[in-house]
């Protein structure tokens, strides 16, 4: 079992240092929800199926992430506030390689 450290900047600009397990098959959206870093009902509305973009985040660190799936790419193409470093948090699985990942939650729309 290995836990990793993640820095999450919430939608109010507050940065939180959180610990995420890598042995529970969690994705980043589930970690954000478990720490209640976004109001209930404002993140992960589709349940992590890459169908709503409510969990869009900006990756601030230089971590190499898994390649974006077609469904994630298509969802981001329709989302608001998309930047070059935008990803859907529900599509980022927690692995040891993501230790010290830094993200910022995109604005709610």
PASEBA-1860 file (N, C-alpha, C; in nm, 3 decimals):
! residues 109
1> XXXXXXXX> 0.084/-0.119/0.000/0.000/0.000/0.000/0.088/0.124/0.000 ~ 0.057/0.216/-0.090/0.130/0.342/-0.093/0.032/0.456/-0.112 ~ 0.039/0.551/-0.023/-0.040/0.672/-0.038/0.047/0.777/-0.105 ~ -0.018/0.866/-0.181/0.055/0.973/-0.247/0.002/1.108/-0.200 ~ 0.084/1.210/-0.217/0.046/1.346/-0.180/0.002/1.421/-0.305 ~ -0.106/1.496/-0.293/-0.159/1.575/-0.403/-0.193/1.714/-0.351 ~ -0.165/1.816/-0.431/-0.207/1.952/-0.399/-0.325/1.986/-0.488 ~ -0.437/2.022/-0.425/-0.559/2.057/-0.497/-0.597/2.200/-0.462
9> XXXXXXXX> -0.603/2.286/-0.564/-0.651/2.422/-0.543/-0.800/2.421/-0.577 ~ -0.882/2.456/-0.477/-1.026/2.451/-0.498/-1.075/2.572/-0.576 ~ -1.205/2.581/-0.597/-1.263/2.687/-0.680/-1.262/2.823/-0.610 ~ -1.223/2.826/-0.483/-1.209/2.952/-0.410/-1.063/2.996/-0.403 ~ -0.974/2.922/-0.469/-0.833/2.957/-0.470/-0.754/2.906/-0.351 ~ -0.815/2.823/-0.268/-0.747/2.768/-0.150/-0.680/2.637/-0.189 ~ -0.552/2.624/-0.154/-0.478/2.502/-0.186/-0.481/2.407/-0.066 ~ -0.513/2.281/-0.097/-0.523/2.176/0.005/-0.420/2.068/-0.025
17> XXXXXXXX> -0.348/2.025/0.078/-0.258/1.911/0.067/-0.337/1.789/0.111 ~ -0.356/1.695/0.019/-0.435/1.576/0.052/-0.352/1.451/0.028 ~ -0.394/1.345/0.092/-0.330/1.214/0.076/-0.428/1.124/0.004 ~ -0.380/1.060/-0.102/-0.466/0.971/-0.182/-0.410/0.831/-0.182 ~ -0.495/0.732/-0.160/-0.449/0.594/-0.166/-0.432/0.548/-0.310 ~ -0.333/0.464/-0.334/-0.314/0.410/-0.469/-0.363/0.266/-0.479 ~ -0.412/0.212/-0.368/-0.453/0.071/-0.366/-0.605/0.052/-0.362 ~ -0.681/0.158/-0.391/-0.827/0.147/-0.383/-0.896/0.174/-0.516
25> XXXXXXXX> -0.819/0.179/-0.625/-0.874/0.204/-0.760/-0.954/0.334/-0.766 ~ -0.908/0.434/-0.692/-0.976/0.564/-0.693/-0.924/0.650/-0.807 ~ -1.011/0.738/-0.855/-0.965/0.838/-0.949/-0.959/0.973/-0.877 ~ -0.902/1.073/-0.944/-0.881/1.203/-0.881/-1.013/1.269/-0.841 ~ -1.117/1.254/-0.922/-1.247/1.311/-0.887/-1.297/1.253/-0.755 ~ -1.281/1.123/-0.735/-1.326/1.059/-0.612/-1.246/1.109/-0.491 ~ -1.118/1.136/-0.512/-1.036/1.191/-0.404/-1.087/1.330/-0.366 ~ -1.111/1.414/-0.466/-1.162/1.549/-0.440/-1.295/1.543/-0.367
33> XXXXXXXX> -1.382/1.453/-0.409/-1.512/1.438/-0.342/-1.495/1.388/-0.200 ~ -1.404/1.294/-0.178/-1.388/1.238/-0.044/-1.338/1.342/0.056 ~ -1.262/1.440/0.008/-1.214/1.548/0.095/-1.310/1.667/0.097 ~ -1.422/1.656/0.022/-1.522/1.762/0.015/-1.461/1.896/-0.025 ~ -1.381/1.893/-0.131/-1.313/2.014/-0.179/-1.397/2.092/-0.280 ~ -1.514/2.042/-0.310/-1.611/2.111/-0.395/-1.749/2.083/-0.335 ~ -1.839/2.179/-0.343/-1.973/2.157/-0.286/-2.041/2.034/-0.346 ~ -2.116/1.965/-0.263/-2.190/1.846/-0.306/-2.273/1.879/-0.429
41> XXXXXXXX> -2.268/1.792/-0.528/-2.347/1.810/-0.649/-2.284/1.900/-0.753 ~ -2.158/1.943/-0.731/-2.093/2.030/-0.829/-1.974/1.964/-0.897 ~ -1.940/1.844/-0.856/-1.828/1.773/-0.917/-1.863/1.625/-0.929 ~ -1.835/1.569/-1.044/-1.864/1.428/-1.065/-2.011/1.399/-1.083 ~ -2.082/1.489/-1.144/-2.227/1.475/-1.160/-2.264/1.348/-1.237 ~ -2.183/1.312/-1.337/-2.213/1.193/-1.418/-2.162/1.065/-1.353 ~ -2.098/1.077/-1.238/-2.049/0.959/-1.169/-1.914/0.910/-1.218 ~ -1.844/0.993/-1.295/-1.710/0.955/-1.341/-1.708/0.886/-1.475
49> XXXXXXXX> -1.808/0.913/-1.558/-1.818/0.847/-1.688/-1.766/0.934/-1.803 ~ -1.700/1.047/-1.774/-1.650/1.141/-1.876/-1.764/1.194/-1.962 ~ -1.877/1.223/-1.898/-1.995/1.269/-1.973/-2.047/1.406/-1.928 ~ -1.977/1.475/-1.837/-2.033/1.604/-1.793/-1.930/1.715/-1.777 ~ -1.805/1.685/-1.761/-1.696/1.782/-1.741/-1.707/1.862/-1.612 ~ -1.792/1.820/-1.518/-1.800/1.892/-1.390/-1.674/1.875/-1.306 ~ -1.590/1.778/-1.340/-1.467/1.753/-1.265/-1.343/1.804/-1.341 ~ -1.366/1.890/-1.439/-1.252/1.942/-1.514/-1.152/2.008/-1.419
57> XXXXXXXX> -1.026/1.981/-1.444/-0.921/2.042/-1.363/-0.805/2.082/-1.454 ~ -0.720/2.167/-1.400/-0.599/2.210/-1.470/-0.481/2.144/-1.401 ~ -0.401/2.072/-1.477/-0.284/2.005/-1.422/-0.169/2.106/-1.419 ~ -0.123/2.138/-1.298/-0.021/2.241/-1.279/0.120/2.186/-1.271 ~ 0.134/2.058/-1.242/0.267/1.997/-1.230/0.304/1.931/-1.362 ~ 0.429/1.887/-1.372/0.480/1.828/-1.496/0.466/1.677/-1.502 ~ 0.371/1.622/-1.434/0.351/1.477/-1.435/0.307/1.429/-1.573 ~ 0.357/1.313/-1.610/0.311/1.251/-1.733/0.185/1.171/-1.701
65> XXXXXXXX> 0.075/1.212/-1.761/-0.052/1.148/-1.735/-0.085/1.050/-1.847 ~ -0.173/0.955/-1.820/-0.216/0.864/-1.927/-0.275/0.944/-2.043 ~ -0.262/0.890/-2.162/-0.316/0.958/-2.279/-0.466/0.977/-2.264 ~ -0.515/1.088/-2.314/-0.657/1.120/-2.305/-0.738/1.026/-2.395 ~ -0.847/0.974/-2.342/-0.934/0.887/-2.421/-1.018/0.971/-2.517 ~ -1.077/0.905/-2.615/-1.163/0.977/-2.710/-1.281/1.042/-2.639 ~ -1.339/0.974/-2.541/-1.455/1.029/-2.470/-1.416/1.151/-2.386 ~ -1.299/1.147/-2.324/-1.252/1.262/-2.246/-1.225/1.380/-2.339
73> XXXXXXXX> -1.157/1.355/-2.449/-1.126/1.459/-2.547/-1.255/1.522/-2.600 ~ -1.354/1.440/-2.632/-1.481/1.490/-2.685/-1.555/1.574/-2.581 ~ -1.551/1.531/-2.455/-1.620/1.605/-2.349/-1.553/1.741/-2.327 ~ -1.420/1.743/-2.326/-1.349/1.870/-2.308/-1.372/1.964/-2.427 ~ -1.395/1.909/-2.544/-1.422/1.992/-2.662/-1.552/2.070/-2.647 ~ -1.642/2.022/-2.560/-1.770/2.087/-2.538/-1.777/2.165/-2.407 ~ -1.673/2.157/-2.326/-1.674/2.218/-2.193/-1.638/2.367/-2.198 ~ -1.668/2.435/-2.090/-1.631/2.575/-2.073/-1.497/2.583/-2.000
81> XXXXXXXX> -1.427/2.696/-2.014/-1.304/2.726/-1.940/-1.191/2.626/-1.968 ~ -1.190/2.565/-2.086/-1.087/2.466/-2.120/-0.954/2.535/-2.150 ~ -0.848/2.481/-2.093/-0.712/2.529/-2.116/-0.629/2.414/-2.174 ~ -0.507/2.444/-2.216/-0.419/2.340/-2.271/-0.391/2.228/-2.171 ~ -0.396/2.261/-2.041/-0.365/2.162/-1.938/-0.491/2.104/-1.872 ~ -0.606/2.120/-1.938/-0.731/2.067/-1.884/-0.737/1.915/-1.896 ~ -0.789/1.853/-1.792/-0.819/1.709/-1.792/-0.945/1.689/-1.710 ~ -1.008/1.574/-1.728/-1.120/1.536/-1.643/-1.065/1.453/-1.528
89> XXXXXXXX> -1.088/1.499/-1.407/-1.032/1.431/-1.289/-1.082/1.287/-1.277 ~ -1.200/1.259/-1.330/-1.254/1.122/-1.321/-1.176/1.024/-1.408 ~ -1.094/1.075/-1.498/-1.019/0.989/-1.589/-0.873/0.973/-1.546 ~ -0.837/1.025/-1.429/-0.700/1.015/-1.379/-0.698/0.922/-1.259 ~ -0.649/0.801/-1.280/-0.641/0.700/-1.173/-0.524/0.733/-1.081 ~ -0.542/0.709/-0.953/-0.437/0.734/-0.855/-0.331/0.623/-0.862 ~ -0.210/0.662/-0.898/-0.097/0.569/-0.904/0.022/0.633/-0.834 ~ 0.119/0.551/-0.798/0.239/0.601/-0.731/0.311/0.706/-0.815
97> XXXXXXXX> 0.302/0.697/-0.947/0.370/0.792/-1.037/0.313/0.933/-1.024 ~ 0.196/0.947/-0.963/0.134/1.079/-0.949/0.163/1.146/-0.815 ~ 0.259/1.093/-0.740/0.296/1.157/-0.613/0.335/1.302/-0.640 ~ 0.285/1.392/-0.558/0.309/1.537/-0.567/0.241/1.603/-0.687 ~ 0.138/1.540/-0.741/0.057/1.600/-0.847/-0.004/1.729/-0.794 ~ -0.009/1.831/-0.880/-0.072/1.958/-0.844/-0.178/1.990/-0.947 ~ -0.300/2.014/-0.898/-0.410/2.048/-0.988/-0.490/2.165/-0.932 ~ -0.566/2.227/-1.019/-0.661/2.332/-0.981/-0.796/2.295/-1.041
105> XXXXX> -0.901/2.303/-0.962/-1.034/2.273/-1.014/-1.078/2.387/-1.105 ~ -1.133/2.353/-1.220/-1.185/2.454/-1.313/-1.309/2.519/-1.252 ~ -1.339/2.641/-1.294/-1.460/2.706/-1.241/-1.586/2.625/-1.272 ~ -1.682/2.637/-1.182/-1.812/2.571/-1.204/-1.888/2.653/-1.307 ~ -1.964/2.585/-1.392/-2.046/2.659/-1.489/-2.190/2.619/-1.481
END
